[in-house]
Structures are given as structure tokens and as C-alpha cells.
């Protein structure tokens, strides 16, 4: 299955009032995400992975023992990560559905404690990577962080929420203030209905 760049689920300027500028989305979606699409298609051409789903490619090429992942994995995983990321944000501030709030309180004690742990994971990720809220293999909710393009699929987990902490995701709007970007993400950008739909 060839990778195809999806359209954003909102206009490039739709998140501007919530802290993510049109310029950021033009660079992040139109250039960075597109590069993962183009490079991923080149990397899988003529290999056993051509024609496989992106999820199969990620799970099949991830090497837990490697210091650095291979090019097929990196591009496939970052393609998938960004597909999720755009959907996990939105301009409609709908509030958190009750079932999700209940699950977060059960897992973390409070929504604020979840946000604190999630922000700490993102801020504490050395270099590039992602912060995640996942449903683990035992059904429990956990906050995790991953380096570079590694994602919850690699560990059999379900991604409920992910935040890109590569600098290209926040440097235009927040410069080097990653904690401020994470706080803004949780308070103003997350589409909580999308998160709840993944439970």
C-alpha cells in the first residue's frame, strides 16, 4: 500500500487562535509529513513491505535492540504518527467526554495529574520524540514517551493521544519552550472526543 499524504481535517489556519499557527502547519504537514510519505514510498519500493499496511510495516520493521531504527521504519512510523496527530487536535473545543474523564481519574487520580504526567513525559524526552497516552496490553491507561518515530504500535499498545515533541512541531510558535507548547496542546488543541473514541 503506497503512502499518501492525507489532507488536514481542518484549514491550515484553523488552530491559529489556539496556539498552532498556519505557518507551523504549512511546514509541519505540507513539508515534513510529506517527506515521510515520499521517502517511505521510496524505501519500501521493491521490498517485501510494498503492498503491506503501514501498521504491518511498523510492527514488522521495528527493532527493539537497535540504537537507531532503519529508514523503512522511521518513515512508516512517522507517517502513521502524524496521521494520528492531526486527528487528535481540532478547532472545536468540545470538552472532555465523561467516559474519558472517568478513565483518566481511575488511572491517574485526576485529570490534572494525567496532564502533569503527560507534560513531564514530553518535556523530559531527550531530543526528538513523542509523548503518549496509551491503553496498554492489560487495558490500563499509561503515559509513555518514545524517541524519534517509535510509537505505541511497537509495544502492542493503543495510542489514545500523542504529542509530537520534535522541534519542527513547536519552534515557530514557542521557540525553545517545549513545556509551554505541551501545556497549550493539552489545554487548547486536543480533540478530546477523538481521544475518547480510541478507548
PETA-V993454 format. One line per field, one symbol per residue. ss: DSSP state (h for helix, s for strand, l for the rest). phi: phi as a letter, one per 20 degrees, with the letter a starting at -180 (. if undefined). A space follows every 10 residues. Layout:
ss->???
phi->???
This chain:
ss->llllllllll lllllhhhll lhhhhhhhhh hhhhhhhhhh hhhhllllll lllhhhhhhh hlllllllll hhhhhhhhhh hhhhhhhlsl lllllllhhh hhhhhhhhll hhhhhhhhhh hhhhllllss ssssslllll ssssssslll lhhhhllsss ssssllhhhl hhhhlllhhh hhhhhhhhhs lhhhhhhll
phi->.ffcffffeb fgefegfdoc fgfgffffef dfffffffff fffegmdfef nefffffffe dfcfeefcfe fffgffffff gfgfgfffda eeeeneggff gfffffedna fffgffffff fffeffmfrb dcdceffenf ebeccceldf cggfdmedfe bccfdfgfec ffecleeggf ffffgfecdf efffgffeg
